[in-house]
Amino acid sequence: MKIRIHEERLKLRHRWTIARAVESGGATDETVLILELEDEDGIIGLGECAPCKRYNEDLDSVRAFLAGVDLESLSFENPEASIDSLLAAGKGNMSAVCGLDIALMDGAARRKGVPLHDYLGLGFEEGRHVTSFSIGIDDPEKIHQKVLEAEEFPILKLKLGHPNDREHLAALRSAAPGKTVRVDGNEAWTTKEKALEMIEWLAGDPGIEFVEQPMPSSTDIEDLVWLKERSPLPLMADESFHNAVDVEHCARGFHSVNAKLVKTGGVLQAYRALKKAREAGLKTMIGCMIETSILISAAAHLSALTDHLDIDGNILISNDPYLGPTSKAGIVSFSDAPRPDGLRVGRRGA
C-alpha cells in the first residue's frame, strides 16, 4: 500500500467561534490533511484528518502517527481488521485513525464497485436526510446576517455559551422567527444549576429542538442525571460521546448522542457506536468539524443510522477542494455526486 499526504487550508466564509474559543477570537481558517491510499491494483481510497485541539491533536501529532503506520498491514480486502489494528495503536490520535479508516473504507467500497452506504448494508434514502446549518458566536448584527444568508436551510444550529446568549438568540429570531433551532452549549455552563437556568430560558422558545452538551464532559454523572431529570428540553451528548464505550454513560445523562468521525476514529467505529446507541434507546446524530467533502461524504453514508444530521462543515468554507453530496435546502443528496462507488467524492475541477 502506498500513501500520499497533503495539506488543505480551508477558508471559512465567516469567522468561526464557539464557547471555548471566545477569548481567542475564533478562527478564519482551518487546515486538514488529505490522505490517498493506493493498493497494488491501483485502487485509491481517499481519507481526511481534521485534528481538534479540544482532544489534544494537531497536524504534527497526526503526521507523527501516520509516519509510524505499517502500510503493508493495511488492506482494502479486509478493511475491518486493518482498522481495528489502527484503533488499538491509535489512542489519543483519533483524527489520524479517522483519516486512514475513511481511506480504507473508500477503497474497499470502490473495490466492490458500490457506494459506501451499500458496502455497509445501510442504503441511502434520497430526500429524507436533512442537515442543520451552524451559526457561530458573533455580534448580534452578524448573527442576523448569517441567518439571512442561510435562508434555504430549514434547521439552524446556534452556538451559545457567551455572556450575550440572549441577544444572540434574539438576533437569530429577528431573521428566522419560525425556524427549528438546535442549541449547542459546547460545555459552557459549568454547574447544573446554571445549565438548568439556561435550558429553562431556552424552553420558552417553542422552536428549540434540543440542547447539545450544556455542561463539560468531565461533569459528574450524578449532576448529568440531575439535569436530565429536570430539563424541559432533550439533551444531546457531544464531547461526552466518543464511541460505543460511552453509550451506557450517555444513556444516563442524555437523551441523544452526536457521533463525529474525528472523535470515533472513522466510519467503522461510528457505525458501531450509532448502532449501540440506538439499541440503548438513544436518539442519534452525526456531526462534523470544519471539513472538506471527503469527511462530510463519509459521514453522510451513515445517515440511515441517524435521527438528525449536522454535516455542514463543507458549506461553512469557501474553498472546498472536493465535490461530494449536495445539501440544497438542507437535503443531503448523493444524486449529483461525481462517483458511483466508494465515498462518491471527486476533486473539484478534475
N, C-alpha and C positions, 0 to 999 in steps of 0.2 A: 504494500500500500504506500502510495506517495501522498504527501501533504503539502499544500501551498497555503500561506497565511498572508493576509494583507489588512491594513487598517482602513477604515472608512470613518471620516469625520462628518457627523450628521449635524446639520444646521437646523435649529429649532425655529419654527415660524414666530414664536413668541418666547420671551424669557420664561423658563420653567422653574417654578418654585413650589415646594411643598413644606409642610410644617418644620421638618428638621433642617431645612436649608434656608430658612428665612434670614438668619443672621448673615449667611454668606452671600445673600442676594440672588440665589438661584443660578441657573446655567443658560447659556445661549447656544451651546453645542455639546454633543457627547460623541465619544469615539468608541467604536466597536471593532472587533476582529472578525474577519470573514475567513472561513476555512473551506478548502476544497480537498476532499479525499478522493484519490483515483486508484482503482484496482488494476490488476494485470490485464483486464479485458477493456480498459479504457472507460469504464463507467465512473462518472463523477458524482459525488454527493456533496451538497452544499451545507454548511453549518455557520452558526454565528454565536459569538461570545459577547455578551453585554454585561461586563462586571459591574458590581454595585458596591459602593463604599460602605453602605449600611451593613454589608456582610463581609467587610474587610477584604474585598477583592479589588484589584485594579489590573491594568493592562500588563504590568510587569509580572504579577502573580499568575496571570493566565498564560503568558508566554513561558514562564518557568515550568509550569505544569505540562504544557504541550511539548516542551523540549525533552521531557523525561518519558514520554509515552512510547511504548514498543509498538511501532506501526505494523510489524509483522503479526502481531496478535489480533489485529482488527480485521473484520470480515463483513462484507455485505451479505454473505450467505447465512451467517448466524449472528446478526447484529445484537440480539439479546444477550448472548454470552459475552460479547465484546463490551457491551455497555455495563453489565454487572461487574465485570472486572475493573472497568474505569471507576465505577462508583466506589468500589472497595478501596481504591487508591486515592480517590479524589476528595477526601474530607477537607472542607474549607475551600474547595475550588469548584463549586457547583456550576458557575458560569462557563468554566473551561470544559467540564464534563458535558455540559449542555451543548456546546458547540460541536463536540465530537459525536454526541448522541444524535443530534439532528442530521449531521452529515452521514452517519451510518444508516439511519432510518431512511433518509432520502435515497441513498444508494441502493438499499435493499428493495425499496418500492420500485425504483427505476429498473432494477434487475428483473423484477417480476412484471414490469410493464403496467403497473396500476398506480392510481393516486394513493398517497399515504393513508388516507382515511379508509380506503378499501383494504389496504395491506393490514391495517389494524382491525379489520372486521367491523368497522363502525358505520361506514357510509357517510353521506353528507346530504342533507335535505335543503335544496335551494329555496330561498325565500323565507326561511324560518328563523335564521340566526341573526340577531341584531346587536351591534356593538354600541356601547356608550361612547361619548366624546368627552375628554377630560378638560376641565378648566382649572388651571393652576392658580395659586395665590398671587394676587396682584392688587393694584389700586382699583377701587370700585369702578372708575371710569373705564379702565382697561378690561376689567371683567365683563362689563356691559358690552364692550366692543367685541370681545372674543365670543360671547354668546351669540351676538348677531351674526358673526361670521360662521358660526356652527348651526345656522338655522335649519339646514337639511337633516340634522341628526335629531331623532325623536327622544333620545335619552341622553342626559348630561350627567357628568360626574364632577362634583365640585370639591376641590381640596380645601379643607379647613384646618384649624389649629393655629390661628392668628388672633391677636387681640381685637381685630376688627371683623371677626367672623360674621356678626350680624349685618354689618354693612355690606359684606361680600355676598351673602345670600340675597340681600335686598337688591343689589346690583344685578345679580343673575335674574331675579324675578322681574325686574323692570324691563328686561329684554325678552324673557321667555316665561310669561306668567302661568302657563298651563302645562309645562313640560314635566315629565318624570325626571327626578333628580336623585342621584346616588351621592352620598356624602362620604368622603374619606378623611378621617382624622389623622392618619399616619402616626399613631401613637402619641398624639399631642396632649391628651388630658391625663394627667399623671395620678389622679385619685379617682376612686369610684364615685365619690360624691360630685366631683366636677364633671365627670363623664355623664352621669345621670342628669345633672342640671342642663348640660348642653343637648343631650338627646331629647329631654322633655321639651326644650325650646324648639328643636327641630320638628318634633311631632306636631307642632302647631301648624305646620305646612303640610296639607294633605297630599302633596305631590312627592314627598320624600319617600323613596322606596326602601332604603336600608342605610345603615351606618357601618362603614368599614373601619376596622382596627381603631376604636376610640382610645384604647389605653396601650401602654407599652407591652411588648411581648414578654417582658420579664415580670409582669404583674402576677401576683399570687393567684392561683386558681380559684381560691375561695372568694376573692374580690371579683373575678370574672363571673363566677356563678351568681354572686350577689347582684351584679349589674344585669346579667341576662334575665334574672327573675323579675326585675323591676322595669326593664326597658320597654317603653311603648313602641319601639321600632325594632325590626330584626337587626341583629348584629352579625357582621361578617369578619372572619379572621383573614388577615393577610400576612403581616410579619410574624404572626404566631403559627402560620401553617406553611411548612416546607415540603413535607412528603407524607406518605401513608402512616408513618410512625406517629404523626401528630394528630391523627383523626380522633382518638379517644379523648385527648386533652381538649381539642376544639369542640367536640360534641358537648362537653360540659359547659363551656363558656361562651359559645356562639351558636347561631342558627345556620350559618353557612360558611364556606371557605373559598378563598381565592387562590388558585394554583397559578404560579408563574413558572415558565420553563426554566428561567435562570435560577430559580430557587430549588426546584425539584431536581435539576440536573438533566433536563431534556424531556423528550416526548414519552419515552418508556416509563419513567418514574411518575410523570404527570398522569399518564394513563392509569397506572396502578393507584395513585393517590386519589384521583377523582372517583374511580370505581369504589374504593373502600369508603370514601366519604359518603357517597350516595347510599351504599349499603347500611351505613350508620344513621341514615335519615337526614343528613345534612344537605342543604341546597349547595350548588356548586357554581363557580365562575372561573373563567380563565382570564388572567390579566396579563400585563406586559410592562416592560420598561420603555425607554426611548430606543427603538429598534428599527431595523430595515424590514422589508417584506419577507426576508428569509425566516426570521423568528416569528413574525406575525402569521405567516402561512403555516408554519409548523403548529402553532397554537390552534389555528382555525380548523385544522384537520381533526381536532379532538372535540369539536363543537357538540357532537351528539351526546357527550357525557356531561353537558353543562345546562344550567338553567339561565345563566346570564353570560354575556361576553363583555370584556373591556379590553379590546385589542386594537387600540388606536395609535400605538407608538409610531407607526409608519406614516400616519397622516398628520402627526404633530411636527413633522420635519418637512423641509422644503427641497431636499436633495436626495430622496430615496434612490439609491443606485440600482434597485431591483424592481421588477414588476411581479405582482402575485395576485392574491384575491383582492377584489374591489370591495368598497363599503359605501356605495351610493345610497343616500338617505339612511345610512346606518346599517343597511342589509349586507351582510358578508356573503360574497358570492365567488365561486370558482369558475363561473361560466365563461368569463373572458380571460382566465389565467393563461399564461403563454405556453405551458407544457401540459401534456395529457397525463403524465405519470409523476411519481415522486412527490415532491413538495409543490409542484406546479408553479415554480418560480423561474424567471428569466432575467438576465442582465438587461437593464434599460438601454435601449439603443442598439442591442445586439441583433 
